Amino acid sequence: MEWRDEGVVIGVRKHGESSAIVEVMTRQHGRHLGLARGARSKTSAPVLQPGNSVAVVWRARLDAHMGAWTLEPVRLRSGAIMGSAMALHGVSLMGALARLLPERDPHPALHETIELVAEHLHEPDMAPALMARLEMAILSELGFGLDLSTCAATGLNEELVYVSPKSGRAVSRAAGEPWKDKLLTLPGFLAGRAEPADAEAVAAGFRLTGFFLERDIFAPRGLPMPDARRAFVSEAVKRRVV
C-alpha cells in the first residue's frame, strides 16, 4: 500500500540506532505514525522536528501495519520555534491536542488550523489567540463544540459576553447579568468581535476552552491537562500579547 499527503510533524521518538517513529498530522489521512529510517542523520534530523511541514509518502504491506515514511521538507520552522519558550511549549501543546483525535481519522479542516498555528507559534502577537481557536476546533471535532451563535436565553446575537458552563452556549450581557458569577467569560476574539486580545482576554479564552476540555475530554479519559498547556498559557499571559 502507498499514499502521498502533506502534514505537520507533531512528534518524534527514537527507534533503534538511527531510525525514529514520526507522528504527522496529515491533511487527508489524519494523525498518522510511521517509521523513518535514517531519521537521526545530519540531513534528516533538522527536517523531522515538531512544527515542520513535510510532504510524505507512506508505504506498508497492509493498511493495519505502522508502515514507513519518506518525508521531504516543505516548511521548516524548528529554528524559530526553538528560539522561543512560548513556541516550544506551544508545539508540545499542539501535539497533545492532536493526540486527542483517533489515529488515522481524517480532519482536513483541523489540519489547516494546525498548519496556521505552527506557522505563527514564535510570534507572541498571534500565537495565543490562534492556540485558543485550535482548542475550540478540537472541542468541535470531538463533538463538544460550543454554540456561540446566539444567546441561549434570548436567541439574539448581540453582546454575547458569557458562556453557560452547563450547555456550552453563549449568553448575552443583559441575560447573564444576574448569574454572571456562575458563567464563563467569552472574550471578544473568540466571539468574532473586533476587540484586542490583551492578557485579560487571552486568560479568559483559555479558562473557557480549558473548562470544557477538562470536563468533556481529559477527565472522562482519565488524563491530566497537559503540562505544556499550563506553561504556554503562563507565557502568553505574562507577555501581555496578541
RAGIBEL-V211288 format. One line per field, one symbol per residue. ss: DSSP state (@ for helix, = for strand, . for the rest). phi: phi as a letter, one per 40 degrees, with the letter a starting at -180 (. if undefined). burial: I if it has 9 or more other ideal C-beta (glycine too) atoms within 8 Angstrom, else O. A space follows every 50 residues. Layout:
ss: ???
phi: ???
burial: ???
//
This chain:
ss: .==============...========...=======.....@@@@..... ..=======........========..@@@@@..@@@@@@@@@@@@@@.. .......@@@@@@@@@@@@@......@@@@@@@@@@@@@@@.....=... .........====.....====@@@@@@@@@@.==..@@@@.......@@ @@@@@@@@@@@@@@@@@@@@@.....@@@@@@@@@@@@....
phi: .aabababcbaabcagcbbacbbbcccbbgcbbacbcgcbccccdcccbd hccbcbbbbacbccccgbcbbbcbacbccccccbcccccccccdcccccc cccgccadccdcccdccdcbdcbccbdcccccccccccdcccgbccbbca cccbgcbbfcbbbcccbgbcbcdcccdcbccbbccbcdcccgccbcccdc ccccccccccdcccccbccccgbcccdccccccccccdcfbg
burial: IOOOIIIIIIIIOOOOOOIIIIIIIIIOIIIIIIIIOOIIOOOIIIIIII IIIIIIIIOIOOOOOOIIIOIOIOOIIIOIIOOIOIIIIIIIIIIIIIIO IOOOOOIOOIIIIIIIIIOIIIOIOIIIIIIIIIIIIIIIIIOIOIIIOI IIOOOOOOOIIIIIOOOIIIIIIOIIOOOOOOIIIIIIIIIOOOOOIOIO IIIIIIIIIIIIIIOIIIIOOOOOIIOIIIIIIOIIIOIOII
//
